[in-house]
Amino acid sequence: MSADIHSIADARTGLSEIINRTAYRKERVVLTRRGKQVAAVVPIEDLELLEAIEDRLDLDTARKALNEAGKKGTMTWSSLKSELGL
């Protein structure tokens, strides 16, 4: 699915139409400023999927960190501050 592209200036005058197309027709709209893509309006389902993917990646990273801490051990907060010169 390709996104429709609009300048921010054009989007200002047609914002309600862009929101309706995104919400009801599940279209994606890319907003540009001076020809450069700067933002997107996406259906809420797309945002929820992106957030679920991010949550999964964060969970995988946390599990790896816990596994590493289990293998290598941890250090106290005061030791870490001292090591960092804080």
LINURLIN-V234651 format. One line per field, one symbol per residue. burial: # if it has 24 or more other C-alpha atoms within 12 Angstrom, else .. A space follows every 50 residues. Layout:
BEGIN
burial: ???
END
This chain:
BEGIN
burial: ....####.........##..#....#####........###........ ....................................
END
